[in-house]
Amino acid sequence: MFHVAYEIVSERSAEYGDAEERGVISDNVCLRYAIEDVLAARSSVSAIEPSSSEDPRWITVYYEMDPATGDYENRSLHMPYELTPATRRRIVKLLKEA
């Protein structure tokens, strides 16, 4: 099963190289719901980066700054260990094309 985590980075927390807030959006969900959750932030996507190009364990979606708060939100889709590297790379490709 897949997991989606988030972190909110404010200007103040960025000065210390940390996040203002961290948490879990969804836990033990199927790929479909995990993709919906990781792409459901209010801001526009600025980048999508896997943890590794060969065998990614998670994919982080970086969002543009929220104009109302000045904060940035990042969401990460964590993949099950049982997936093959090829399957993980296909999921990265799927997210980048979404």
MOTA-V316788 format. One record per residue. OMEGA is omega in radians with two decimals (NA if undefined). BURIAL is 1 if it has 16 or more other C-alpha atoms within 10 Angstrom, else 0. Layout:
BEGIN
omega={OMEGA,OMEGA}
burial={BURIAL,BURIAL}
END
This chain:
BEGIN
omega={-3.06,3.12,3.07,3.12,3.12,2.93,3.09,3.13,3.10,3.10,-3.12,-3.12,3.12,3.10,3.14,3.14,-3.07,3.07,3.09,-3.05,3.06,3.09,-3.13,3.09,3.12,-3.06,3.12,3.10,3.10,-3.09,-3.11,-3.12,3.11,3.11,3.09,-3.11,-3.10,-3.13,-3.01,3.14,-3.07,-3.07,3.10,3.11,3.07,3.13,3.03,-3.06,3.03,3.11,3.14,3.11,-3.10,-3.09,-3.08,3.08,3.07,3.12,3.13,3.06,3.13,-3.11,3.06,3.12,3.04,-3.07,-3.12,-3.05,-3.04,-3.13,3.05,3.07,3.03,3.08,-3.11,3.06,-3.14,-3.04,3.11,3.13,-3.06,-3.10,3.08,3.07,3.14,3.11,3.11,3.13,3.09,3.10,3.07,-3.14,3.11,3.13,-3.12,3.14,-3.08,NA}
burial={0,1,1,1,1,1,1,1,1,1,0,0,0,0,0,0,0,0,1,1,0,0,0,0,0,1,0,0,0,0,0,0,0,1,1,0,1,1,1,0,1,0,0,0,1,0,0,1,1,1,0,0,0,0,0,1,1,1,1,1,1,1,1,1,1,0,0,0,0,0,1,1,1,1,1,1,1,1,1,0,0,0,0,0,0,0,0,1,1,0,1,1,0,0,1,0,0,0}
END
